[in-house]
Amino acid sequence: MNSSPPSQSFPLSIMSTAELVDHCMNEIDLYHQGEVQGDTYCVELLRRATLQNDQDAVQAVQQCLSETVRGWLDCHPHKETACRVGKEEYYVTQAFERFFEATEHQQLVFSTLANALLSLRTYLNSVLLDALRASSRSREIMLPGRSKTEHSKVTSSKQSEVWEMLRNMLPDLREQRLVYLLFHCGLKPKEIVHTYPQEFQDVEEISRWRLMLIQSLLDSEDQLDVYI
């Protein structure tokens, strides 16, 4: 079978998913090598998966990008800790689930492969951070000789310090509100948009902003240890 790029008389829209996957894998390999020569096939596959909710295309996107997500996970500074909580496959699967949930809710259109990868990486970081936070809570046990009241006071004091740190990082009142909803209330971006539609309307915007804050926290090991 001829695998050469289709001409204009052979539009991408009539290519089979399997044909698209072959070309997408090549585009992704070139992208990672820094030899970006186009991402037309990847964009078409993403369009089918996100806008048309084509389940074959959804599976194909995961097939094409799973190794990329695993590569991000392998390089993550807190992979070892996260993998004591859950398996690698869990984080990869959850990243894709959140990615497709968000695209379904917002009807997002990815015009480039790079934009889709940025969004997908956002959700991987989100899944990892949630796991680290949950693990930290489960390890919080009272020290011998410390009363429940004393333990609660220590926890409350620690939370106040974290909140003050985050508030100083974010002088904007709207961003402070997001910090409160995301990290104090534990709401996810989709839940924030659903619960507070007058204040926040864009799941993707909240997710990108959350990723930037997470990256800022990850830049400092001490800050992350306090936070989680």
Stockholm file with secondary structure:
# STOCKHOLM 1.0

chainA/1-228         MNSSPPSQSFPLSIMSTAELVDHCMNEIDLYHQGEVQGDTYCVELLRRATLQNDQDAVQAVQQCLSETVRGWLDCHPHKETACRVGKEEYYVTQAFERFFEATEHQQLVFSTLANALLSLRTYLNSVLLDALRASSRSREIMLPGRSKTEHSKVTSSKQSEVWEMLRNMLPDLREQRLVYLLFHCGLKPKEIVHTYPQEFQDVEEISRWRLMLIQSLLDSEDQLDVYI
#=GR chainA/1-228 SS CCCSCCCTTSCGGGSCHHHHHHHHHHHHHHHHTTCCCCCHHHHHHHHHHHTSCCHHHHHHHHHHHHHHHHHHHHHCTTHHHHHHHSCHHHHHHHHHHHHHHHHHHHTCCCSSHHHHHHHHHHHHHHHHHHHHHHHHHHHCCCCTTCCHHHHHHHHHHHHHHHHHHHHHHCCSHHHHHHHIIIIISCCCHHHHHHHCTTTCCCHHHHHHHHHHHHHHHHTCHHHHHHHC
#=GC SS_cons         CCCSCCCTTSCGGGSCHHHHHHHHHHHHHHHHTTCCCCCHHHHHHHHHHHTSCCHHHHHHHHHHHHHHHHHHHHHCTTHHHHHHHSCHHHHHHHHHHHHHHHHHHHTCCCSSHHHHHHHHHHHHHHHHHHHHHHHHHHHCCCCTTCCHHHHHHHHHHHHHHHHHHHHHHCCSHHHHHHHIIIIISCCCHHHHHHHCTTTCCCHHHHHHHHHHHHHHHHTCHHHHHHHC
//
